[in-house]
Amino acid sequence: MDDSISGDARLALDLALTVRHDGNGGVVDDLAAPAGLTAWVRDHPGLLPDTPTYVADDRALSEVRELRAAVRALFARAVRPGEPSPADAARLLPVPEAVERLNTAAARVPTAPVLSWADGADPVVRQESPDGRTELTATLAHAALAFLAGPERQRLRACHAPRCVRYFIKEHPRQEWCKPSCGNRARVARHHARHRTSA
């Protein structure tokens, strides 16, 4: 993912992207089992707590999946008047329920901003619990709240290439798809559609 987006945006987007196209016309859930959540958390060192030692259980998986449903529902609202991801269009949570889930998850562990500033680096502000407690869903919810309330939300889009179910942050004015392969599929689909109608 591009380094021009914040850690909060990256984390919220990465959570939403655990629902993705499987390459065969279907949708796959990277968080279908605790092992998937364990792998996903460990792939986010520096953004999530305790990544090297994290092991998910059924409860954590259920909580994160519920939070992800809320995040995807709020992403669908954020891309209006555009269409939501096709993976969500038929089963979105109502916005008030999604907001309530997000706020409830965020309130599990109170945090305060903590500044760190290493030599030769830019200052970084992270949200940390004053008593050192960490909680995965609270951390994810705080990132989603910061992203949804921040300016990067204005660049959030749903990719509408054939078979894609991803959301993405628009990096330049002409960007229409989440990645080049989606743009290629969309152009091929348009080409075939034009030739079918003219034949």
N, C-alpha and C positions, 0 to 999 in steps of 0.2 A: 504494500500500500504506500501511497505517496507520503513523504515526510512533511508536506506542506499542511497537513491537517493536524489538529491537536490530538493528544493522547486520549482525551475523553471521546472525541468524535471517532477516532480509530476503534476504541473499545466498544462503543455503542454499535457502530457499523459492523464490526466483526461479529458481535453477538447476533445481530440480525442475519448475517450471512451464513450462519450455521444451518440455515435452510437454503438449499441450493439445487440447481439443476443437476441431475445425475449423469448427463451425457447420452441418455437413451430415451429422452422424451418424458421422463418422470422427475419427481422431486425427492431429494434425499435429506434426511435430518442427521446432521453430524452429532447431535445430542440425543440420539436414540437410546443410549445406554450410559451408565456411569463411566465406563471406560472412555467414551467419546468426550464427556465433560472433562475428565482428568487430562486427556491429551490436549484439549482446547485450552484449558487453564495453563498448562505447562508451556504452551506455545506463546504465552503472553507475559514473559518475565519483565519486570519493571512497571507493568501496567496493573497487574493483579497481585494480591498478597500471597506469600508462601508458595510460589509457583513450583520450586524444585521438589517440594515434598507433598504437594496437594494430591489427595486421592478422594474422588467423588463417591458419594453413596446415593441411594435411591432418593432420599429426602432432598439433598442438594440438587440433584438432577431435576426433580419435580419443581423446586423453587425457581431454578434458573430457566426452565422451560416456560413456566408461568410468566416470569418477568420478560422473557423474549417475546411471548405473545403480545404483551402490553407494548413493548418497544416497537414491534412491527406494526401494531395498530396505530400507534402515534406517528410512525414514519409514514404510513398511508395517509394520515391527516396532513402531515407536513408537506407532502408532494402535491397537494391539491392546488390548482384544479386538475393537475395531471392524475392519471389512473394509478392505483396502487400496484404493487407486485402481483402478478397473476396467482402466485402461491397463496396470497392473502385475500384476494378480492371476494371470495364467497364465504369467508369465515373470520372476518375481523371482529375483535372485541368492540363493544360500544366504547366510545372515547371516555366517558366518565369512569367506566370500570377500569380501563387501561391506565388512566391517570391515578386512580385510587391504588391499583397494584404497584405502580411505580413509586408513589409516595410512601406506601406502607413498607416496601422493601428498603427504600432509602433511609427510613427512620429506625431501622434495626440497630444501627450503630451510629451514634453521633460522631461527627468529624469536625476538624478545624483545619484551616489552611496552614501548611508548613513549608517554609522556604528552604531550598537548598541551592547552593551556588558554588560549584566546583571551579577551581582555577582553569581558565581557558574555555569555560563553557558559559552558556546563558543561564540566568537564574531559572529555576523550575519550582513551581508551587504544586504540591500534592496535598490531597485531603487525607488526613490521618486521624485515627481515633486518639483522643487525649490519653486514654488508659492503655493504648497499645493493642486493643482488641481489633480483629479483622473479621469480616464477614463477607463472603463472596457476593451474595445477591445485593447487599448494601453497596458494595464497591461498584458493581455493575450499574445499579440504579443511580448512584451519584453521577457516574459518567454519562448515562443517558439523559439525566436531568440537565447537566451542564451543556451537553450537545444540543438538546432540543430548545433550551432557552438562549443559546448563543447564536452568533452570526453565521456559523457554518451551516446551520439548519437550512438557510435560504438556498444553499447549493445542493441539497439532497434531492435526488431523482430516483425513480424506479426505472430499471432497464426494461425496455419493451421489445428487445430482440426476440425472435422466435425461440421458445423453450427456456428463456432466462427468467429467473425469479429474484434477481438481486436488486439491492439498492446501492447507490454509489454517490460519492461527492463529486459534483461537476467541477473539473479542474480548468477548463477553458470554455469560452463562449460557444464553440461549435460542437462540443462533446454531446453526443446523444445516447451513447451506450456505455456500459460499465467497463468494457475492455474491447480491444480490437477484434477479437474473434466474434464477439456479438455483433459488431458493426458489419463484419463480413457476412454473417448469417442473415442479417437484416437486408443487406444489399442483394444477396442472392435470392432471398424470398421475394423481394420487390421485382427483381428481374424476371423470375419465373411467373409471378402474377401478371406482369405486363404482357408476357408472351402467351399466356393462357387466354387472356381476354382478347388479344388481337388475332388469335388463331381461330 
